[in-house]
């Protein structure tokens, strides 16, 4: 079912109802993501834009919203059919390549680079062209129990036990460190130390919680590990490079932790919600998780056991540095827009500092540069780390915005979870992934 086939009972009905409720007949139609903070923030931005003295009645914005279920497939079908039901539509980093043939590159404001920074702007780029303005960003934090780590750092006997465990499982003696200085080996050693199956004296049952379900979004959490060892999907010539030492290191690290019992045995069925629940129980020392979990895990009402002892930092480092996967939601231009000039003007304004601050103050999650985010830091302290980490550590894999990006993540999820669960060897998992990605990305 597509947007086109749903018009009588879907978009058109929504549009008519929305327009009837509006004091003026809007001429720039924006298709957004319904529900949650994204809708709240977009409504605030649209209201501010419409109230501007230089926004003519002919270029005022009217918003359309459609069910999230099947949103991306329906959007692609409608764009491909040449729909004129909307001028501006929502985009996601991992789906830009699917829509690019039916959209036009956009021109952002002169302030955009200073507001967002290059790495964030890249989440809305495809084949070197800017296809949207980034409005909401997702990335990963490392969440850890600062009370447990601080106690470890003060205990000489615990340090000696830590060194024994790291030598046995990782082949080298390591000393406990401040988590902001961790490498992935430090993370693994700490996870093993805080696991009762490895260290019966551990105050927590598990050292970490891994999201190992056969799910594409779990691959996004995982891939920052191989990325820090130089891993990428493709090299500059377009050759798939996933069968590499970097991916081997990442996959083996996860396998080591799973086999040692450092993550719950049923982690093979875990994703966002299950990982949050495990950490919130107080039985996990550290984990990698989406930034969206921060508000719950640091809330005394929602997570009373861990809220006051949880700290969030950027993921650990590898030989190539410290990295976090980033992807964003944003807005771009429908090639068949009826009011193309008005749509371009709105998109350009949406990428300005004025719009970004309005969006941020209205529950949105834009990743802003340090100079800009300081203006909303008191109201939105969570955005300070979001912008800092995105700017310093954010990356998009080479091919991560291609038309087949989601299919690549699905392939990786199938093959990698097959290795973690013991259904196939590491060599087979990497070979199968390389072969499948080569077909998808050729």
ChimeraX attribute file (.defattr): number of C-alpha atoms within 10 A of each C-alpha:
attribute: neighborCount
match mode: 1-to-1
recipient: residues
	/A:1	10
	/A:2	16
	/A:3	22
	/A:4	19
	/A:5	13
	/A:6	14
	/A:7	14
	/A:8	11
	/A:9	9
	/A:10	15
	/A:11	20
	/A:12	16
	/A:13	13
	/A:14	16
	/A:15	19
	/A:16	12
	/A:17	12
	/A:18	16
	/A:19	16
	/A:20	10
	/A:21	10
	/A:22	11
	/A:23	7
	/A:24	13
	/A:25	16
	/A:26	18
	/A:27	20
	/A:28	26
	/A:29	24
	/A:30	24
	/A:31	22
	/A:32	24
	/A:33	22
	/A:34	16
	/A:35	12
	/A:36	10
	/A:37	17
	/A:38	19
	/A:39	18
	/A:40	16
	/A:41	22
	/A:42	24
	/A:43	18
	/A:44	18
	/A:45	24
	/A:46	20
	/A:47	14
	/A:48	14
	/A:49	20
	/A:50	18
	/A:51	12
	/A:52	10
	/A:53	7
	/A:54	9
	/A:55	15
	/A:56	13
	/A:57	13
	/A:58	13
	/A:59	22
	/A:60	22
	/A:61	26
	/A:62	22
	/A:63	22
	/A:64	23
	/A:65	17
	/A:66	18
	/A:67	11
	/A:68	12
	/A:69	8
	/A:70	11
	/A:71	15
	/A:72	16
	/A:73	14
	/A:74	19
	/A:75	22
	/A:76	17
	/A:77	17
	/A:78	20
	/A:79	24
	/A:80	16
	/A:81	14
	/A:82	14
	/A:83	19
	/A:84	16
	/A:85	22
	/A:86	25
	/A:87	25
	/A:88	31
	/A:89	23
	/A:90	22
	/A:91	28
	/A:92	22
	/A:93	25
	/A:94	23
	/A:95	22
	/A:96	25
	/A:97	21
	/A:98	20
	/A:99	22
	/A:100	25
	/A:101	13
	/A:102	18
	/A:103	21
	/A:104	18
	/A:105	19
	/A:106	20
	/A:107	18
	/A:108	22
	/A:109	17
	/A:110	13
	/A:111	15
	/A:112	22
	/A:113	17
	/A:114	15
	/A:115	26
	/A:116	29
	/A:117	19
	/A:118	15
	/A:119	18
	/A:120	29
	/A:121	22
	/A:122	25
	/A:123	29
	/A:124	29
	/A:125	23
	/A:126	21
	/A:127	11
	/A:128	9
	/A:129	14
	/A:130	18
	/A:131	29
	/A:132	34
	/A:133	31
	/A:134	30
	/A:135	29
	/A:136	21
	/A:137	25
	/A:138	19
	/A:139	25
	/A:140	27
	/A:141	25
	/A:142	21
	/A:143	27
	/A:144	23
	/A:145	21
	/A:146	19
	/A:147	14
	/A:148	17
	/A:149	18
	/A:150	14
	/A:151	10
	/A:152	19
	/A:153	14
	/A:154	11
	/A:155	10
	/A:156	10
	/A:157	9
	/A:158	18
	/A:159	18
	/A:160	14
	/A:161	14
	/A:162	22
	/A:163	17
	/A:164	19
	/A:165	21
	/A:166	21
	/A:167	14
	/A:168	11
	/A:169	16
	/A:170	17
	/A:171	10
	/A:172	14
	/A:173	15
	/A:174	19
	/A:175	17
	/A:176	22
	/A:177	17
	/A:178	11
	/A:179	24
	/A:180	13
	/A:181	13
	/A:182	19
	/A:183	20
	/A:184	22
	/A:185	17
	/A:186	21
	/A:187	24
	/A:188	21
	/A:189	27
	/A:190	27
	/A:191	24
	/A:192	29
	/A:193	31
	/A:194	28
	/A:195	26
	/A:196	17
	/A:197	16
	/A:198	19
	/A:199	18
	/A:200	12
	/A:201	13
	/A:202	19
	/A:203	17
	/A:204	19
	/A:205	22
	/A:206	28
	/A:207	32
	/A:208	30
	/A:209	30
	/A:210	28
	/A:211	28
	/A:212	26
	/A:213	22
	/A:214	22
	/A:215	19
	/A:216	17
	/A:217	16
	/A:218	22
	/A:219	23
	/A:220	19
	/A:221	23
	/A:222	23
	/A:223	20
	/A:224	29
	/A:225	28
	/A:226	24
	/A:227	26
	/A:228	25
	/A:229	23
	/A:230	16
	/A:231	24
	/A:232	23
	/A:233	22
	/A:234	19
	/A:235	13
	/A:236	7
	/A:237	6
	/A:238	13
	/A:239	14
	/A:240	23
	/A:241	18
	/A:242	23
	/A:243	21
	/A:244	17
	/A:245	14
	/A:246	21
	/A:247	24
	/A:248	18
	/A:249	16
	/A:250	20
	/A:251	22
	/A:252	14
	/A:253	18
	/A:254	20
	/A:255	19
	/A:256	16
	/A:257	24
	/A:258	22
	/A:259	14
	/A:260	17
	/A:261	21
	/A:262	28
	/A:263	27
	/A:264	22
	/A:265	14
	/A:266	13
	/A:267	18
	/A:268	18
	/A:269	14
	/A:270	21
	/A:271	20
	/A:272	17
	/A:273	10
	/A:274	16
	/A:275	24
	/A:276	21
	/A:277	15
	/A:278	19
	/A:279	25
	/A:280	20
	/A:281	13
	/A:282	19
	/A:283	21
	/A:284	29
	/A:285	29
	/A:286	27
	/A:287	25
	/A:288	23
	/A:289	25
	/A:290	20
	/A:291	19
	/A:292	16
	/A:293	16
	/A:294	18
	/A:295	13
	/A:296	15
	/A:297	25
	/A:298	21
	/A:299	15
	/A:300	13
	/A:301	10
	/A:302	13
	/A:303	19
	/A:304	16
	/A:305	18
	/A:306	23
	/A:307	20
	/A:308	15
	/A:309	15
	/A:310	22
	/A:311	19
	/A:312	23
	/A:313	15
	/A:314	24
	/A:315	29
	/A:316	24
	/A:317	24
	/A:318	20
	/A:319	12
	/A:320	12
	/A:321	13
	/A:322	22
	/A:323	26
	/A:324	30
	/A:325	23
	/A:326	25
	/A:327	25
	/A:328	23
	/A:329	24
	/A:330	25
	/A:331	24
	/A:332	30
	/A:333	25
	/A:334	28
	/A:335	20
	/A:336	20
	/A:337	23
	/A:338	17
	/A:339	18
	/A:340	18
	/A:341	12
	/A:342	22
	/A:343	27
	/A:344	21
	/A:345	17
	/A:346	23
	/A:347	21
	/A:348	20
	/A:349	21
	/A:350	27
	/A:351	26
	/A:352	20
	/A:353	19
	/A:354	15
	/A:355	20
	/A:356	27
	/A:357	19
	/A:358	19
	/A:359	26
	/A:360	25
	/A:361	17
	/A:362	19
	/A:363	18
	/A:364	24
	/A:365	26
	/A:366	25
	/A:367	32
	/A:368	31
	/A:369	24
	/A:370	19
	/A:371	10
	/A:372	18
	/A:373	25
	/A:374	15
	/A:375	11
	/A:376	17
	/A:377	16
	/A:378	11
	/A:379	11
	/A:380	17
	/A:381	12
	/A:382	16
	/A:383	25
	/A:384	19
	/A:385	20
	/A:386	24
	/A:387	26
	/A:388	17
	/A:389	23
	/A:390	28
	/A:391	19
	/A:392	15
	/A:393	21
	/A:394	24
	/A:395	21
	/A:396	21
	/A:397	17
	/A:398	15
	/A:399	21
	/A:400	24
	/A:401	25
	/A:402	24
	/A:403	20
	/A:404	21
	/A:405	23
	/A:406	17
	/A:407	17
	/A:408	24
	/A:409	21
	/A:410	18
	/A:411	21
	/A:412	25
	/A:413	23
	/A:414	19
	/A:415	22
	/A:416	27
	/A:417	23
	/A:418	19
	/A:419	20
	/A:420	23
	/A:421	16
	/A:422	12
	/A:423	12
	/A:424	14
	/A:425	15
	/A:426	20
	/A:427	12
	/A:428	15
	/A:429	22
	/A:430	22
	/A:431	16
	/A:432	18
	/A:433	23
	/A:434	22
	/A:435	13
	/A:436	17
	/A:437	24
	/A:438	18
	/A:439	12
	/A:440	15
	/A:441	18
	/A:442	9
